[in-house]
Amino acid sequence: MAASRVMPDGEISVGLLVNAIKRGDFRATRELLKANPGLVRAKGPDGASAILLAVYCGHPEMVPLFVEYGAQLDFFESCAAGDRNRSLELLKADPSLLRQFSSDGYHGLGLAVFFGHLELAEDLLARGADINAAAADLAAERGHHELAARLRR
């Protein structure tokens, strides 16, 4: 019989947080962050931050909760959440962010477009974001990898 691996407390906490986010359980998420504020930087199984996971799961109302417990949204999190001021502040400090990918493979413009943040998307385009990159992100999301590769050329 193979020995089972004991999960460290940190892995258990991240797992509980991911599950609370997926369920949209605001109260449980708050309690977990209150008990362990370091979880604001937790990553899900695919490498996406807990903040991105909340937005991906349809719970953008959780984003301010993470900020309350010390998170500073990165460029991709702020684009997904539609935080126009934070996105533009970060972009001003580092214009190369327009050409970078999130930890799970998306451009800021693609996140803004996917989540319907029109003004932010327009701001990113005005600052030089590549519309083909956003289209490529969406093609890849739908499993059209050849099309995504062509759009990224």
N, C-alpha and C positions, 0 to 999 in steps of 0.2 A: 504494500500500500504506500503510495507516495505521500510525503509529508505536505501538509498544507502550509501555505505561506501566510504569516501573520502580517496584516496591513498596518503600517505605522499610523499613528493618530492623524498626521497631516493628510494622508491619503483618504482616510475615513472622512475627515472634515470636508475635503474637496468634493468627495462623492456625495455627501449629504447636501452640500451647497448646490452642486449641479442638479441634483434631483429636486431640490426646493425651487430652483429657478425654472426648470422644465415644467413643474406643476403650477408655476405662477404663484407660489406661496410666499407672499410678501412678508408675513409675520415670521415664518421660519427662516427666511433669508436674513431678515433683520437680526434675529436672535443669534444666528451663526456668525454674522459679521460683528456683532457686539461682543461675543465670546472670543472671537479670533479676528481682529481687524486686518491681519495679514492676508486673509482670504480675499481682500479686494483685488489682489493681483493673481488670483487662482486661474488656472487654465483647465479647460475641459479636455476630454480625450482626444479631440482633433487639433488641439493647440490653440484654439480660439479662447480669448479671455472670457472670464465669467460675465463681464459687461457685454461683450459681443453676444455671448450665448443668450443673455436676457433679451436683447433686441431680436436676435434670430428666432427666439421662441415666442415672439409676440408680446413681450413684457417690457417695453421701453420705459414704463413707469418705475421700474426698479433702478434705472441708471442713477437718479439722484441719491438713492439709498447708498450706493457704492461711494459716491462722492462724499456723502455725509460721514462715512467711515474712513475717509482719507485717500480715496482713489483720485488720481489726476488723469482724466481721459487722455489717451494718446490720439493721434490724428485719425486713425481708423475707427476707433470707438466713437469719437466725436462726430465723424461723418455718418456712421450708422445710426447714431442717436439723434442726428439732426441738430447738433449743437454748433450752430453757425459761427458764433463768436469764438469758441474754443478752436474750431477747425481752422479758421482764418488766422488766429493768433499763432498757432503752431506752424502754419504754412508760411507766414511772414518770417518766422525765425528760421525755417528750413524749407525753401522752395523745392528741394529735391523730393519732398514727400509726395508730390504729385506723380512721380514715376516709381514710387516704391509700392510694395505689396504688404498687406496685413499678414499676420502669422498664419492665417489660413488661406492666403492666396488671392486677396482682392485689392483693387485700387480704391482709393478714397472716393473717386467719382462713381465707381461701380456701386459702392455701398450707399452713397447718397441717392443715386438713381433707383436702386433696388427698393429702398425704403421710402421713396417718394418725397425726398427733401428738395423741392424744386429750386428755391432760392439758393441753397447751398450748392446744388449742382451747377446752377448758372454762374455762381461765384468761382467755382473751381474751373469751369470752362474758360471764363474770362481771364483766369490766371495761367492758362496754358495746359490744363488737363487734356489728355488725349481721349477723344470720344471713342476711338477704336478700342482703347484699353477697356473702357466701361462695357462696350459691346462684347469684347472678348471674355470679360469676366462673366457676363450673363450667358454667353454661349457655353463656356466651360461648366457653369453651374448646371446647365441643362444636359450635360454629357456630350456636347458637340465639340470634341477636342480638336479635330482637324480644322474646323471653322475658327475656333479660338486661336489656334496656332497661326493661321493665315492673317487674322486680324491683328495679331501682335507683331507681324513683320514690319 
